[in-house]
Structure formats: structure tokens, C-alpha cells
Amino acid sequence: MNPKRKPPVPIIDNLGQIGNPYRQKQFSVDQYLDQPVDGIEVDLEHALKFLYSYNGSTATFNSYRRELERLLQWAWRIEQISVLTLRREHIEDFVRFCLKPPTAWIGTKNVSRFKNQQGERVANEKWRPFVVSVPKSEFRDGQTAEAKQFSLSQSAIKAIFTILSSFYDYLLQEHLVDVNPVALIRQKNKFVRRDQTKAVVRRISNIQWDYVLETAEIMAAEHSVEHERTLFIMNCLYAMYLRISELVADERSEPVMGDFRKDQDGNWWFHVTGKGNKDRIITVCNEMLTALKRYRKFLGLSSLPGASEKTPLIAKTKGQGPVTSTRHIRRIVQLCFDTAFQRMADDGLQEDAEDLRLATVHWLRHTGISEDVKFRPREHVRDDAGHASMATTDRYIESDMRERHESGRQKRLKEIY
């Protein structure tokens, strides 16, 4: 059968399942292909070793695995050659393939690559290398994804070049290839458009945030067992610009109450391990400190934590231990967004509420930063947000689009006398 018409089986399992490839002696690929291809055992070995270097961050591992998996599938199944033999023209063909993959390679929902069956890990027949989805608001309206709707964003195309170039740099260092074919592509703008405008910072408006926070407070008052935690999460995301991954326990870190610490001047800071395994400390404002005290009172704890306290920052409501799933946090935030949207609609503000149908958890981080750069020194916001450069922080200095349009709507082209 034409390999473009047959869905491929997954190759690389989750981080916890692949083990340490540096301790493995054999790398079998027979189960992945219908016919043999020379050299692909070495491909798999070094793909796994390259990925294993990112075992400190599940998110990074997953991103790199996605791109490497696609490359392996294309090279082995479509070209039937080893990735060690790919040249510049091959990489260009691969990018074109990613821009318009065959329908059989496109899924309409994210599923696990492998599943447990009778004590063994088996390939999930529903998995696909590419996935198409519909916007959150359209999904709520009953629209479903179709393979023909698939398209790659500009950031996704950039990720292909970035990740594959890193992989080939690794192969160069291992003396397995003599050149990085990705680096040889001089005209990447054939695939990646240069946008002269600044990317819009996705955030919710001030009135939307007021409703969201008030909604969380109402939910906490009515169902404290479940929603005092919701209120605390919303405050953390907005007031301390936290990423969702910085709230949950994973192999990188396990946030605890003791991460709130007071310095010798009596100032409170939150210590976190963030993106790229970088540690940073975040200013804890007075209102965030009040929110912390409220949550700790609900939990039956002392007003403020000691430096050695190991109580999970975000604990499970059923069972023991910290929340370990970002999906769990997303559901909590989404419920709050949905309830706030309905309250705004009931108050006759449905048009003003529309962004809440699209908003994600990360918008709260963007909103908190966007508001703070209006009155705090940029370098202070940069350090609290964990931005690598001031240029990233400067993206948030742009005035709110609604305010910008409001100020310009009534301008005149000629004086009226």
C-alpha cells in the first residue's frame, strides 16, 4: 500500500517509558515498518539519546519528540532512507510535506501514542503524526475538526527548523554526519513569512478580569471545598505571572508553600523553577499575600508558611499529594472563564465578554504582565516574568487594543469651526 495512504504507527513512547537509551544495547525497529530500511536502527538510537538530554522538562521533550517523530516517519516510510543521509533538498521536501501532509497522517484529536493492554505497551491505532483542531469557541458551538482543515502556524514551521537544526548539531558532535542540512537552507523565508507587525499579546480586558476574579470569589463562597483552590489559582496566575507548568508537580520541581519566603527586609518572594529549568524569584504583592493567607486559613494552616514547609502549593481535593496534571488546572480555569462569561452575558455584556470564550490559562499571565508594565519599571517586570531579554517584556508595553481604538475613534480629519 502507498505509505501516504496508510496511517503510520508511533515510534517513540513517553519519557517515563523509553528508559535510558545510553544503557540500551539494541534498538529494534522491525515493528515500525513493513519493509526494512538500511541504517534506521542507528537513527532510532540517536534520536532517543538526543531526546533523553531533555528529560528535565516533559514539555520540551514532547515538543522535540513531535518533530523528530515526524522526520523519522517521513524518512523511513516516504523516502525509505536513514535520517543520517538527508541533505538540504530532503529537508526542504520534508517541510513541504509537513505543510500539506496526506489525509491518512492527520488526526482530529490528540491521543496517546501507546496504551497499556494486558500488561504490555502497544501502539495506539488512533494516533497520527499531525493533528487538526477547531478553536475552542467553535467546538462549543458543535463544530468538529476535519483533516482538510489542517494547517501549520508560522510558529510551528519555525519550530521545525529550530528543533531539527538542534538535532543535526547533535549528530555533528557525534561525528555521525558531516554537515547540518537544516543550517544550509538559506531561504527559509520560502516557508516562514516575515511579519512586520508585532504579535498581538493575547490577554483579557480589565472588565473581563474583574468579572473572572469576582466569579472565583463567588464560587469560593458557595462551594469552598472545591473553589477556594480555584480562587487561589486565579490569583497566582495573574498576580505572579505564573505559567501553568509552574503550578503543578513534575520531574522538574514540586511547588510547595515553603516556596513563599520572606527576606531580611520583611519582603515576600515566591521561588519557582520555570521554563528551561531556570530558577527565579517573583515579587509577592500585598494583595497576593492576602490571597495566600485566605487560602491557608481555609486549609487550616498558619497564616504564612515557613521556609521549610512542604505542603503542596496546589493540592488534590480528592486523595493526597500535589496536582501533577496541567490539564487539571486548565479545567479549573476554564470553568471559571465559562461562569464569568455567563455572568457578563446575564448582565448585558455579552459582546464585551466574547474573549472569554477564546481565552486560555496563559492569557492570565499575559494580562498580569500587560497591566504591570504600565506602572512598574520594565526590568522589574522582566525579572518577575522570567523573560530572557527586555525585548520580550517590551511586547507588553503596547497599549491595550481596545483603549487604542477608543482614543483614535473620534479623531477628526478637519477642524469644525
C-alpha positions in Angstrom: 0.0 0.0 0.0 1.1 3.6 -0.7 2.7 4.8 2.6 0.9 8.1 2.2 -2.5 6.3 2.4 -1.6 4.2 5.4 -1.5 5.7 8.9 1.9 5.2 10.5 2.4 3.6 13.9 4.0 5.6 16.6 7.7 5.2 17.2 8.8 7.0 20.4 6.9 6.4 23.7 6.6 8.8 26.7 9.6 9.9 28.7 8.8 7.5 31.5 8.7 4.5 29.2 11.7 4.9 26.9 14.3 4.4 29.7 17.9 5.5 29.5 19.0 4.9 25.9 22.6 5.1 26.9 22.2 1.9 28.8 20.5 0.0 26.0 22.5 -2.2 23.6 19.9 -2.9 20.9 17.3 -0.7 19.2 14.7 -2.7 17.3 12.7 -1.1 14.5 11.1 -4.1 12.9 7.7 -3.4 14.4 7.5 0.1 12.9 8.0 -0.7 9.2 6.6 -3.1 6.6 9.9 -3.4 4.8 13.5 -2.8 6.1 15.5 0.4 5.6 19.2 0.5 6.0 20.6 2.3 9.0 17.5 3.2 10.8 18.5 1.3 14.0 21.2 4.0 14.3 18.6 6.7 13.6 16.4 5.4 16.5 19.3 5.1 18.9 20.5 8.6 18.4 17.0 10.1 18.2 16.4 8.6 21.7 19.7 9.8 23.0 19.2 13.3 21.7 15.7 13.4 23.3 16.9 11.9 26.6 19.0 15.1 27.1 15.7 16.9 27.6 14.4 14.6 30.3 14.4 17.5 32.8 11.3 19.0 31.1 8.4 17.0 29.8 7.1 19.9 27.7 10.4 20.3 25.9 10.8 16.6 25.5 7.3 16.3 23.9 7.9 19.2 21.5 11.2 17.8 20.3 9.8 14.3 20.1 6.9 15.5 17.9 9.2 17.0 15.3 11.7 14.1 15.4 8.9 11.6 15.1 7.6 13.3 12.0 11.1 13.3 10.5 11.7 9.6 11.2 8.3 8.7 9.8 8.8 10.6 6.6 12.4 9.5 6.1 11.7 5.8 6.8 8.3 5.5 5.2 8.2 8.0 2.3 11.8 8.3 1.3 12.9 4.9 2.8 16.3 6.2 3.8 18.1 7.0 7.1 18.0 10.5 8.5 21.8 10.4 8.6 21.7 10.6 4.8 19.4 13.5 4.4 20.6 16.6 2.5 19.3 20.1 2.2 16.9 19.3 -0.5 15.5 16.4 1.5 14.8 18.8 4.5 13.0 21.2 2.1 10.9 18.3 0.8 10.1 17.3 4.4 9.0 20.8 5.3 6.7 20.9 2.2 5.3 17.5 3.4 4.6 18.9 6.8 2.8 21.9 5.3 0.5 19.5 3.4 0.6 16.0 4.9 -1.6 13.2 3.5 -5.0 12.8 5.0 -4.2 9.4 6.4 -1.5 11.0 8.5 -3.8 13.6 10.1 -5.9 13.1 13.2 -8.7 15.1 14.6 -7.9 14.9 18.3 -4.9 14.3 20.4 -4.5 10.8 21.7 -1.7 8.9 23.5 0.9 7.3 21.3 0.8 4.0 23.1 -1.6 2.3 25.6 -1.4 -0.4 28.1 -3.0 -3.7 27.0 -2.8 -6.8 29.1 0.3 -5.6 30.8 2.1 -4.5 27.6 2.6 -1.2 25.8 1.0 -1.3 22.4 0.7 1.2 19.6 -2.5 3.3 19.7 -4.1 2.8 16.2 -5.8 6.2 16.5 -2.6 8.1 16.9 -1.5 10.4 13.9 1.7 12.5 13.5 -0.4 15.6 12.6 -3.5 16.8 14.4 -6.1 19.4 13.4 -8.3 21.1 15.8 -11.0 23.8 15.8 -11.0 26.9 18.0 -12.5 26.5 21.5 -15.5 28.7 20.7 -16.3 26.8 17.5 -16.0 23.4 19.3 -18.5 24.6 21.9 -20.9 25.5 19.0 -20.8 21.9 17.8 -18.2 22.2 15.0 -15.8 19.4 14.6 -12.3 19.2 13.1 -11.7 17.8 9.7 -8.4 16.7 8.2 -8.8 19.0 5.2 -8.6 22.0 7.7 -5.1 21.2 8.7 -2.5 23.9 8.5 0.7 24.8 10.3 1.1 28.1 12.1 4.2 30.2 11.5 5.5 29.3 15.0 5.1 25.6 14.2 7.1 26.0 11.0 9.8 27.8 12.9 9.9 25.0 15.4 10.6 22.5 12.7 13.7 24.4 11.6 14.8 25.1 15.2 14.4 21.6 16.5 15.8 19.7 13.5 18.8 22.0 13.4 19.5 21.2 17.0 19.2 17.5 16.3 21.7 17.7 13.4 24.1 19.7 15.5 24.0 16.9 17.9 24.7 14.4 15.1 27.6 16.5 14.0 29.1 16.4 17.5 28.7 12.7 17.5 30.5 12.5 14.1 27.5 10.8 12.5 27.0 13.4 9.8 29.4 15.7 8.0 27.1 18.7 7.7 23.9 20.1 9.2 21.4 20.1 6.3 19.0 22.4 8.0 21.6 25.1 8.5 22.3 25.0 4.8 18.8 26.2 3.9 19.5 29.9 3.3 16.0 30.9 2.1 13.8 29.7 5.0 11.5 32.6 4.2 10.1 30.4 1.4 8.4 28.7 4.3 8.4 31.2 7.1 6.8 34.6 6.4 8.3 37.7 7.9 5.6 39.6 9.8 6.5 43.3 10.0 3.8 43.8 12.7 4.3 42.9 16.4 2.5 39.8 17.5 -0.6 40.7 19.5 -0.4 39.8 23.2 -3.4 37.7 23.9 -5.0 38.9 27.1 -8.4 39.5 28.6 -9.6 43.1 29.3 -9.8 44.7 32.6 -13.5 44.3 32.9 -13.2 40.7 32.0 -10.6 40.1 34.7 -12.8 41.9 37.2 -15.6 39.5 36.4 -13.3 36.5 36.4 -11.9 37.3 39.8 -15.4 38.2 41.2 -16.7 34.9 39.8 -13.9 32.9 41.5 -14.8 34.7 44.8 -18.5 33.8 44.4 -17.6 30.2 43.6 -15.4 30.0 46.6 -18.1 31.5 48.9 -20.7 29.0 47.6 -18.5 25.9 47.3 -15.4 26.5 49.4 -14.2 22.9 49.5 -13.7 22.9 45.7 -13.3 26.6 44.8 -11.1 28.2 47.5 -8.4 26.5 45.5 -9.8 27.9 42.3 -9.6 31.4 43.7 -6.0 30.9 44.8 -5.0 29.5 41.4 -6.5 32.5 39.6 -4.6 34.9 41.8 -1.3 33.1 41.3 -1.7 33.1 37.6 -2.5 36.8 37.3 -0.5 38.4 40.2 2.7 36.4 39.8 2.5 35.8 36.0 2.9 32.0 36.6 2.9 29.6 33.7 0.6 26.7 34.2 3.6 24.3 34.4 4.8 26.3 37.4 1.8 25.3 39.5 2.0 21.6 39.1 4.5 19.0 40.4 6.6 17.2 37.7 10.1 15.8 37.3 11.5 19.3 37.3 10.1 20.7 40.5 7.3 20.2 43.1 6.0 23.6 44.2 5.3 23.9 47.9 4.1 26.5 50.3 7.6 26.9 51.6 8.5 28.5 48.2 6.9 31.6 49.6 9.8 33.1 51.5 10.4 36.3 53.5 13.8 38.1 53.1 15.7 40.0 55.8 13.8 43.2 54.9 10.5 41.6 55.5 9.6 41.3 51.8 7.9 38.2 50.4 9.1 36.4 47.3 7.9 33.3 45.5 10.7 31.0 44.4 10.0 28.9 41.3 11.7 26.7 38.7 10.4 27.8 35.4 10.8 27.4 31.7 14.2 25.9 30.7 14.8 24.7 34.3 15.6 28.3 35.2 15.1 29.4 38.8 13.7 32.8 39.5 12.1 34.7 42.4 8.9 36.7 42.0 7.7 39.7 43.9 4.7 38.8 46.1 2.5 41.9 46.2 0.4 42.7 49.2 -2.9 41.5 47.7 -1.3 38.2 46.7 -0.1 37.8 50.2 -3.6 38.4 51.4 -4.9 35.8 49.0 -2.3 33.3 50.3 -3.4 34.0 53.9 -7.0 33.4 52.9 -6.2 30.1 51.2 -4.0 28.9 54.1 -6.7 29.7 56.6 -9.1 27.6 54.6 -6.6 24.7 54.6 -6.3 25.0 58.4 -2.6 26.2 58.2 -0.8 29.0 59.9 -1.2 32.5 58.4 2.0 32.3 56.5 4.4 29.4 55.6 7.8 28.8 57.0 10.8 28.3 54.6 10.8 24.5 55.2 7.1 23.9 54.8 6.4 21.1 52.3 2.6 21.5 51.9 1.9 21.2 48.2 1.2 24.6 46.6 -1.8 23.2 44.7 -3.0 20.0 46.4 -5.6 17.5 45.1 -9.1 17.8 46.6 -9.5 14.0 46.4 -6.6 11.9 47.6 -3.3 13.2 48.8 -0.3 15.0 47.3 0.1 17.8 44.7 -1.7 18.2 41.4 0.5 16.8 38.7 -1.6 17.4 35.6 -1.7 20.8 33.8 -4.9 19.5 32.2 -6.5 19.5 35.7 -5.5 23.2 36.1 -6.9 24.0 32.7 -10.2 22.5 33.6 -10.4 24.6 36.8 -9.6 27.8 35.0 -11.9 27.1 32.1 -14.8 26.5 34.4 -14.1 29.9 35.9 -13.9 31.6 32.5 -17.2 29.9 31.4 -19.0 31.0 34.5 -17.7 34.6 34.2 -18.8 34.7 30.6 -22.3 33.7 31.5 -22.4 36.3 34.3 -21.3 39.0 31.9 -23.9 37.9 29.3 -26.6 37.9 32.0 -25.6 41.5 32.8 -26.0 42.5 29.2 -22.3 42.5 28.5 -22.1 39.5 26.1 -20.2 41.5 23.4 -17.6 42.6 26.0 -17.4 39.0 27.2 -16.6 37.3 23.9 -12.8 37.0 24.5 -13.5 34.7 27.5 -14.8 32.1 25.0 -11.3 32.0 23.5 -9.1 32.7 26.5 -6.6 30.1 27.8 -4.8 29.9 31.1 -1.7 31.6 29.6 -3.8 34.7 28.9 -3.8 35.4 32.6 0.0 35.6 32.6 -0.1 38.0 29.7 -2.8 40.1 31.3 -0.9 40.4 34.6 2.3 41.4 32.7 0.4 43.9 30.4 -1.1 45.7 33.4 2.1 45.8 35.4 4.3 47.3 32.7 2.0 50.4 32.8 3.4 51.4 36.2 6.3 49.2 37.2 9.9 49.5 35.9 10.4 47.3 32.8 13.3 45.5 34.3 11.4 44.6 37.4 8.6 43.1 35.3 11.1 41.3 33.2 12.7 39.6 36.2 9.4 38.6 37.8 8.2 37.2 34.5 11.4 35.3 33.8 11.9 36.9 30.3 15.3 36.2 28.7 15.5 39.7 27.3 13.9 43.1 27.6 12.7 42.8 24.1 10.2 40.1 25.3 8.9 42.4 28.0 8.6 45.3 25.6 6.0 43.4 23.7 3.6 44.1 26.6 4.1 47.9 26.5 1.8 48.3 23.6 -1.4 50.0 24.7 -4.5 47.8 25.0 -6.1 47.4 21.6 -9.5 48.5 22.8 -8.1 51.6 24.5 -6.0 52.4 21.4 -9.1 52.2 19.2 -11.2 54.2 21.6 -8.7 57.0 21.7 -8.5 57.2 17.9 -12.1 56.6 17.0 -13.2 60.2 17.3 -10.2 61.9 15.7 -11.0 64.5 13.1 -9.7 65.0 9.6 -10.6 68.7 9.5 -11.4 71.3 12.1 -15.0 72.2 12.7 -15.5 75.9 13.1 
